[in-house]
Amino acid sequence: MTSTYRTPGLAVDRRHHPGPFPTVPNVVTVVRTVLSVGLGVYGLTTPDPLWWIVGGYAVYWLGDSLDGLLARRLDQETRAGGVHDIVSDRACTGVLAAGLLVLQPDLWPAIVIFLLNFMVLDTLVSLSFLLWPIVSPNYFGQVDARVHRYNWSHPAKALNNVGIVAAVVVANLWLALGIVTVQIAVKLWTAREIIRLVEQREMS
């Protein structure tokens, strides 16, 4: 069982240590990242990149769900795996977003904003789980339920990437800008809340 949050700190989860890297979920993460990035890069070199980009996203999203499911089912969740998953997501997203630019160049302002948010701000927010003895951002609910709900619940994680892809599919710049504006607002609020939580802990 995973520990619950206690002020001023967390009871240490038995899996809070970095853990071994060569686990089944981590192997799946490596494979899905290599395949997704490979499909995305190849798509960028072809006259018709659509299906290569679609394939890259399919591998990315299905693989991302599979490695998390295996980690939980096999009891192989580790902090090293959590960091590995976050970094791998950025590798996939960076390449595939370049494919979105090729498919819909008129949407470049929204895609650029999305990339800056996901690759920088969201990365820092996601890695903040390392400030507490929890295994991954999926367990941030032990620290703060609202932060977890708006960032790492299943709907929040789905909208993190699907939103911009949907806007590209319908080729609507204003929809895309609206989506990335909401995403940035959520991440800025999250960053402020994380800073508040750290300060609160240090004052306790």
Buried (B, 14 or more C-beta within 10 A) or exposed (E): EBBEBEEEEBEEBEBBEEBEEEBEBBEBBBBBBBBBBBBBBBBBEEEEBEEBBBBBBBBBBEBBBBBBEBBEEEEBBBBBBBBBBBBBBBBBBBBBBBBBBEBBEEBEEBBEBBBEBBBEBBBEBBBBBEEBBBBBBBBBBBBBEEBBEBBBBEEEBEBBBBBBBBBBEEEBBEBBBBBBEEBBEBBEBBBEBBEEBEEEBEEE
